[in-house]
Amino acid sequence: MVDQLFELFLRCFPEYQTTRELFEELLKPEEAHIIAEYAQGKLAGYAMVHEGSIPVLCVAEERRRKGIGSRLLAAAEDYIRGRGAEKLTLGCGPYYLLQGVPVVGNNVPFFEKRGYTAAWTSVNMELYLDGFGRNSLTIPPAPKCLEYRFAGTSDRAELLAAVEAAEEGWVSVFAGCKDPIFLAVMDGKIAGFEVLASDGGRFLRPGQQVGCVGCVGVVPEQRERGIGMDMVAQGIQWLKEQGCTMIELRYVELESWYRKLGFQTVAWQWMGEKKLS
């Protein structure tokens, strides 16, 4: 069954090519409630449900405009409503690969017509590193006393406290993070942090070693001082030195901020949700 789910996902979303390993790891299809429709013995479409979210809803292109998507969505809503949920989210939930509805073709109007709204659109961005150099960037200067290093085990308590102050929802991410965590330190205290993964790409880019920068944060009292942007620039330089040829950013809200570092937007995800009566 997982083979069929994965194969149809790739056919429906060619902009988001990934590996089966990541598909299973991030979406946990064997733990999900799957609602499927078949045509002539082949999978025509399916909705994947985890708790109050639908991380995937897709219909084979040749089977579209036949009501399959509408039926799958209605059945998923009924299932979630029956479990007592008051709100349904598209994408982001306990398990997801795409944070929201990928803005491809007529995807967003399909959901809008059925009562879904979104407060914002998340973007994916990328930066090719062949011409990247930290010293060639034109960005605001950071404090001269700022130092950079990777977090060690002795930093754990202070790091988690800094994460909680900057973005409380990330504490669990950093508590279990296995990738290197890069720190900006000022006067001996953690001022900022980010996750750097030299093999952190989720979406395939043939011929590229894809790194990832994630969960960038600065403690509230140190914001607006150029620390975050300088820290990200330093982190990108490190990833380049590890052999990365491009950087993938996922689920970005501060699009214009990352453009100053040279990133370009390559995909959009509509953060749709709906209240259930």
C-alpha beads as a LAMMPS data file, in Angstrom:
LAMMPS data file: protein, C-alpha beads

277 atoms
276 bonds

1 atom types
1 bond types

-500.0 500.0 xlo xhi
-500.0 500.0 ylo yhi
-500.0 500.0 zlo zhi

Masses

1 110.0

Atoms # bond

1 1 1 0.000 0.000 0.000
2 1 1 2.784 2.454 0.886
3 1 1 4.309 1.928 -2.566
4 1 1 1.077 3.069 -4.184
5 1 1 0.714 6.081 -1.886
6 1 1 4.282 7.195 -2.542
7 1 1 4.078 6.694 -6.305
8 1 1 0.874 8.719 -6.585
9 1 1 2.294 11.505 -4.401
10 1 1 5.266 11.851 -6.769
11 1 1 2.982 11.925 -9.803
12 1 1 0.718 14.564 -8.279
13 1 1 3.469 16.808 -6.919
14 1 1 6.462 16.654 -9.290
15 1 1 7.760 19.909 -7.736
16 1 1 8.294 18.044 -4.456
17 1 1 10.256 14.959 -5.488
18 1 1 11.563 13.126 -2.435
19 1 1 12.676 9.665 -1.358
20 1 1 10.445 6.880 -0.132
21 1 1 12.504 6.801 3.069
22 1 1 11.633 10.423 3.877
23 1 1 8.033 9.929 2.761
24 1 1 7.643 7.144 5.325
25 1 1 9.690 8.839 8.049
26 1 1 7.899 12.183 7.883
27 1 1 4.359 11.102 7.024
28 1 1 4.089 7.776 8.892
29 1 1 1.562 6.407 6.345
30 1 1 1.248 3.073 8.147
31 1 1 0.015 4.918 11.253
32 1 1 -2.350 7.213 9.343
33 1 1 -6.029 6.791 8.527
34 1 1 -6.104 6.397 4.738
35 1 1 -9.239 7.116 2.708
36 1 1 -8.783 5.917 -0.860
37 1 1 -10.662 5.589 -4.133
38 1 1 -9.773 3.168 -6.897
39 1 1 -10.559 3.110 -10.602
40 1 1 -10.070 0.028 -12.740
41 1 1 -8.091 -1.579 -9.951
42 1 1 -5.628 1.311 -9.603
43 1 1 -5.321 3.926 -6.879
44 1 1 -7.088 7.038 -8.197
45 1 1 -6.686 9.249 -5.136
46 1 1 -6.363 9.285 -1.377
47 1 1 -6.550 11.443 1.716
48 1 1 -4.125 10.776 4.553
49 1 1 -5.331 11.761 8.021
50 1 1 -3.326 12.207 11.217
51 1 1 -5.430 13.389 14.163
52 1 1 -6.860 16.765 13.097
53 1 1 -4.785 17.241 9.976
54 1 1 -4.730 16.117 6.361
55 1 1 -1.042 16.092 5.368
56 1 1 -1.745 14.682 1.898
57 1 1 -4.736 14.753 -0.420
58 1 1 -4.031 13.871 -4.024
59 1 1 -5.864 12.612 -7.097
60 1 1 -4.247 11.184 -10.214
61 1 1 -4.309 13.775 -12.993
62 1 1 -6.261 11.548 -15.368
63 1 1 -8.958 11.046 -12.680
64 1 1 -9.485 14.690 -11.774
65 1 1 -12.711 16.676 -12.254
66 1 1 -14.750 13.566 -11.469
67 1 1 -15.611 14.421 -7.867
68 1 1 -12.961 12.185 -6.298
69 1 1 -11.156 14.995 -4.483
70 1 1 -14.421 16.358 -3.088
71 1 1 -15.466 12.950 -1.802
72 1 1 -12.083 12.268 -0.240
73 1 1 -12.054 15.646 1.515
74 1 1 -15.614 15.243 2.788
75 1 1 -14.847 11.763 4.111
76 1 1 -11.692 13.021 5.838
77 1 1 -13.630 15.871 7.429
78 1 1 -16.301 13.465 8.674
79 1 1 -13.644 11.197 10.153
80 1 1 -11.875 14.038 11.939
81 1 1 -15.161 15.551 13.130
82 1 1 -16.194 12.166 14.480
83 1 1 -13.079 12.104 16.636
84 1 1 -14.119 15.325 18.327
85 1 1 -11.761 17.780 16.625
86 1 1 -12.968 21.368 16.335
87 1 1 -10.507 22.432 13.635
88 1 1 -8.938 20.779 10.617
89 1 1 -5.542 21.818 9.238
90 1 1 -4.187 21.080 5.792
91 1 1 -0.627 19.851 5.965
92 1 1 0.922 20.902 9.234
93 1 1 0.112 18.460 12.005
94 1 1 1.870 15.723 13.972
95 1 1 3.368 14.339 10.743
96 1 1 3.856 16.182 7.466
97 1 1 6.143 16.560 4.467
98 1 1 4.519 19.666 2.982
99 1 1 3.630 22.255 5.580
100 1 1 0.418 23.335 3.844
101 1 1 -1.383 22.975 0.535
102 1 1 1.155 23.250 -2.310
103 1 1 0.205 26.170 -4.521
104 1 1 0.035 24.244 -7.786
105 1 1 -2.650 24.597 -10.443
106 1 1 -6.135 24.892 -8.956
107 1 1 -5.280 23.514 -5.495
108 1 1 -6.038 26.585 -3.408
109 1 1 -9.416 27.528 -5.009
110 1 1 -10.509 23.913 -4.533
111 1 1 -10.170 24.296 -0.769
112 1 1 -11.424 27.891 -0.615
113 1 1 -14.709 26.836 -2.222
114 1 1 -15.125 24.318 0.601
115 1 1 -14.729 26.785 3.437
116 1 1 -10.984 26.783 4.064
117 1 1 -9.026 29.959 4.804
118 1 1 -5.357 30.716 5.387
119 1 1 -3.746 33.513 7.369
120 1 1 -0.426 33.171 5.538
121 1 1 1.507 31.344 2.855
122 1 1 4.707 29.482 3.676
123 1 1 7.488 29.366 1.099
124 1 1 10.416 27.119 0.309
125 1 1 13.631 28.847 -0.788
126 1 1 17.007 27.770 -2.086
127 1 1 20.487 29.193 -2.540
128 1 1 23.168 27.833 -4.849
129 1 1 26.592 28.200 -3.267
130 1 1 28.965 28.325 -6.234
131 1 1 29.259 32.108 -5.938
132 1 1 28.511 32.482 -2.246
133 1 1 31.009 34.163 0.053
134 1 1 30.260 35.439 3.540
135 1 1 32.472 38.490 3.092
136 1 1 30.827 39.516 -0.180
137 1 1 27.369 39.958 1.358
138 1 1 25.928 43.400 1.973
139 1 1 24.068 42.912 5.239
140 1 1 23.766 44.950 8.459
141 1 1 26.794 44.653 10.752
142 1 1 26.515 42.486 13.850
143 1 1 28.054 43.425 17.228
144 1 1 31.837 43.115 17.113
145 1 1 31.912 41.116 20.345
146 1 1 29.742 38.370 18.818
147 1 1 31.304 34.908 18.725
148 1 1 30.206 31.721 16.973
149 1 1 30.578 28.077 17.939
150 1 1 28.672 24.796 17.918
151 1 1 26.643 23.745 20.930
152 1 1 28.009 21.071 23.220
153 1 1 26.369 18.924 25.853
154 1 1 27.193 21.476 28.549
155 1 1 25.096 24.079 26.661
156 1 1 21.886 22.067 26.781
157 1 1 20.096 23.837 29.649
158 1 1 21.000 27.346 28.490
159 1 1 20.184 26.477 24.862
160 1 1 16.716 25.162 25.670
161 1 1 16.038 28.233 27.814
162 1 1 17.082 30.474 24.912
163 1 1 14.896 28.521 22.493
164 1 1 11.929 28.785 24.845
165 1 1 12.404 32.532 25.093
166 1 1 12.697 32.960 21.333
167 1 1 10.155 30.411 20.025
168 1 1 8.521 28.186 22.621
169 1 1 7.174 25.718 20.068
170 1 1 10.697 24.721 19.035
171 1 1 11.836 23.407 22.417
172 1 1 10.985 19.793 21.566
173 1 1 12.784 20.129 18.214
174 1 1 16.021 21.228 19.857
175 1 1 15.677 18.771 22.742
176 1 1 15.849 15.868 20.296
177 1 1 17.963 17.433 17.551
178 1 1 20.751 15.242 16.180
179 1 1 22.110 17.798 13.699
180 1 1 24.769 20.376 14.621
181 1 1 23.387 23.429 16.415
182 1 1 25.247 26.637 15.647
183 1 1 25.315 29.323 18.336
184 1 1 25.831 33.071 18.349
185 1 1 27.323 33.959 21.728
186 1 1 27.705 37.433 23.209
187 1 1 29.294 38.212 26.566
188 1 1 29.329 34.494 27.309
189 1 1 25.570 34.045 26.800
190 1 1 23.643 32.461 23.949
191 1 1 22.149 35.220 21.799
192 1 1 21.055 33.142 18.814
193 1 1 20.882 29.610 17.451
194 1 1 20.195 27.646 14.272
195 1 1 20.231 24.050 13.086
196 1 1 22.706 23.212 10.320
197 1 1 22.421 19.947 8.386
198 1 1 24.918 19.203 5.630
199 1 1 22.634 16.449 4.287
200 1 1 19.355 18.057 5.309
201 1 1 17.580 18.369 1.964
202 1 1 14.150 16.785 1.726
203 1 1 13.491 17.426 -1.946
204 1 1 15.701 15.886 -4.607
205 1 1 18.130 18.037 -6.595
206 1 1 20.132 15.704 -8.882
207 1 1 23.845 16.411 -8.833
208 1 1 23.676 18.636 -5.754
209 1 1 24.703 18.117 -2.138
210 1 1 21.844 19.841 -0.376
211 1 1 22.287 21.361 3.060
212 1 1 19.638 22.923 5.228
213 1 1 19.382 25.814 7.677
214 1 1 16.498 25.515 10.109
215 1 1 14.903 26.947 13.241
216 1 1 16.798 30.232 13.247
217 1 1 16.166 32.207 16.417
218 1 1 17.494 35.137 18.425
219 1 1 16.575 35.758 22.062
220 1 1 14.172 38.727 22.377
221 1 1 16.575 41.089 24.132
222 1 1 19.165 40.741 21.342
223 1 1 16.942 41.226 18.317
224 1 1 17.242 44.037 15.760
225 1 1 21.041 44.046 16.075
226 1 1 21.977 42.101 12.941
227 1 1 22.753 38.929 14.889
228 1 1 20.332 36.596 13.136
229 1 1 21.372 37.467 9.587
230 1 1 25.082 37.371 10.364
231 1 1 24.643 34.026 12.143
232 1 1 22.827 32.529 9.143
233 1 1 25.538 33.835 6.793
234 1 1 28.214 32.229 8.959
235 1 1 26.253 28.973 9.022
236 1 1 25.902 28.935 5.228
237 1 1 29.637 29.457 4.868
238 1 1 30.236 26.457 7.134
239 1 1 27.855 24.304 5.090
240 1 1 29.694 25.287 1.918
241 1 1 32.964 24.232 3.546
242 1 1 31.377 20.823 4.274
243 1 1 30.825 20.309 0.556
244 1 1 27.245 21.548 0.166
245 1 1 26.489 23.033 -3.240
246 1 1 23.092 24.439 -2.356
247 1 1 20.945 25.239 0.674
248 1 1 17.266 24.362 1.062
249 1 1 15.012 26.417 3.316
250 1 1 11.586 25.028 4.142
251 1 1 8.440 26.604 5.559
252 1 1 9.725 30.182 5.567
253 1 1 7.594 33.141 6.628
254 1 1 10.302 35.845 6.518
255 1 1 10.750 35.634 2.752
256 1 1 12.164 39.135 2.181
257 1 1 14.608 38.670 5.076
258 1 1 16.199 35.596 3.481
259 1 1 16.298 37.252 0.059
260 1 1 18.909 39.632 1.485
261 1 1 21.179 36.591 1.835
262 1 1 20.610 35.579 -1.777
263 1 1 17.849 32.979 -1.388
264 1 1 15.220 32.597 -4.110
265 1 1 11.660 31.370 -3.612
266 1 1 10.898 28.106 -5.412
267 1 1 7.624 26.825 -3.891
268 1 1 4.607 28.049 -1.949
269 1 1 2.339 26.305 0.580
270 1 1 -1.038 27.730 1.520
271 1 1 -1.619 27.291 5.253
272 1 1 -5.288 26.358 5.068
273 1 1 -7.557 25.432 7.940
274 1 1 -11.261 25.107 8.666
275 1 1 -13.394 25.122 11.774
276 1 1 -15.570 22.031 12.104
277 1 1 -19.082 22.400 13.453

Bonds

1 1 1 2
2 1 2 3
3 1 3 4
4 1 4 5
5 1 5 6
6 1 6 7
7 1 7 8
8 1 8 9
9 1 9 10
10 1 10 11
11 1 11 12
12 1 12 13
13 1 13 14
14 1 14 15
15 1 15 16
16 1 16 17
17 1 17 18
18 1 18 19
19 1 19 20
20 1 20 21
21 1 21 22
22 1 22 23
23 1 23 24
24 1 24 25
25 1 25 26
26 1 26 27
27 1 27 28
28 1 28 29
29 1 29 30
30 1 30 31
31 1 31 32
32 1 32 33
33 1 33 34
34 1 34 35
35 1 35 36
36 1 36 37
37 1 37 38
38 1 38 39
39 1 39 40
40 1 40 41
41 1 41 42
42 1 42 43
43 1 43 44
44 1 44 45
45 1 45 46
46 1 46 47
47 1 47 48
48 1 48 49
49 1 49 50
50 1 50 51
51 1 51 52
52 1 52 53
53 1 53 54
54 1 54 55
55 1 55 56
56 1 56 57
57 1 57 58
58 1 58 59
59 1 59 60
60 1 60 61
61 1 61 62
62 1 62 63
63 1 63 64
64 1 64 65
65 1 65 66
66 1 66 67
67 1 67 68
68 1 68 69
69 1 69 70
70 1 70 71
71 1 71 72
72 1 72 73
73 1 73 74
74 1 74 75
75 1 75 76
76 1 76 77
77 1 77 78
78 1 78 79
79 1 79 80
80 1 80 81
81 1 81 82
82 1 82 83
83 1 83 84
84 1 84 85
85 1 85 86
86 1 86 87
87 1 87 88
88 1 88 89
89 1 89 90
90 1 90 91
91 1 91 92
92 1 92 93
93 1 93 94
94 1 94 95
95 1 95 96
96 1 96 97
97 1 97 98
98 1 98 99
99 1 99 100
100 1 100 101
101 1 101 102
102 1 102 103
103 1 103 104
104 1 104 105
105 1 105 106
106 1 106 107
107 1 107 108
108 1 108 109
109 1 109 110
110 1 110 111
111 1 111 112
112 1 112 113
113 1 113 114
114 1 114 115
115 1 115 116
116 1 116 117
117 1 117 118
118 1 118 119
119 1 119 120
120 1 120 121
121 1 121 122
122 1 122 123
123 1 123 124
124 1 124 125
125 1 125 126
126 1 126 127
127 1 127 128
128 1 128 129
129 1 129 130
130 1 130 131
131 1 131 132
132 1 132 133
133 1 133 134
134 1 134 135
135 1 135 136
136 1 136 137
137 1 137 138
138 1 138 139
139 1 139 140
140 1 140 141
141 1 141 142
142 1 142 143
143 1 143 144
144 1 144 145
145 1 145 146
146 1 146 147
147 1 147 148
148 1 148 149
149 1 149 150
150 1 150 151
151 1 151 152
152 1 152 153
153 1 153 154
154 1 154 155
155 1 155 156
156 1 156 157
157 1 157 158
158 1 158 159
159 1 159 160
160 1 160 161
161 1 161 162
162 1 162 163
163 1 163 164
164 1 164 165
165 1 165 166
166 1 166 167
167 1 167 168
168 1 168 169
169 1 169 170
170 1 170 171
171 1 171 172
172 1 172 173
173 1 173 174
174 1 174 175
175 1 175 176
176 1 176 177
177 1 177 178
178 1 178 179
179 1 179 180
180 1 180 181
181 1 181 182
182 1 182 183
183 1 183 184
184 1 184 185
185 1 185 186
186 1 186 187
187 1 187 188
188 1 188 189
189 1 189 190
190 1 190 191
191 1 191 192
192 1 192 193
193 1 193 194
194 1 194 195
195 1 195 196
196 1 196 197
197 1 197 198
198 1 198 199
199 1 199 200
200 1 200 201
201 1 201 202
202 1 202 203
203 1 203 204
204 1 204 205
205 1 205 206
206 1 206 207
207 1 207 208
208 1 208 209
209 1 209 210
210 1 210 211
211 1 211 212
212 1 212 213
213 1 213 214
214 1 214 215
215 1 215 216
216 1 216 217
217 1 217 218
218 1 218 219
219 1 219 220
220 1 220 221
221 1 221 222
222 1 222 223
223 1 223 224
224 1 224 225
225 1 225 226
226 1 226 227
227 1 227 228
228 1 228 229
229 1 229 230
230 1 230 231
231 1 231 232
232 1 232 233
233 1 233 234
234 1 234 235
235 1 235 236
236 1 236 237
237 1 237 238
238 1 238 239
239 1 239 240
240 1 240 241
241 1 241 242
242 1 242 243
243 1 243 244
244 1 244 245
245 1 245 246
246 1 246 247
247 1 247 248
248 1 248 249
249 1 249 250
250 1 250 251
251 1 251 252
252 1 252 253
253 1 253 254
254 1 254 255
255 1 255 256
256 1 256 257
257 1 257 258
258 1 258 259
259 1 259 260
260 1 260 261
261 1 261 262
262 1 262 263
263 1 263 264
264 1 264 265
265 1 265 266
266 1 266 267
267 1 267 268
268 1 268 269
269 1 269 270
270 1 270 271
271 1 271 272
272 1 272 273
273 1 273 274
274 1 274 275
275 1 275 276
276 1 276 277
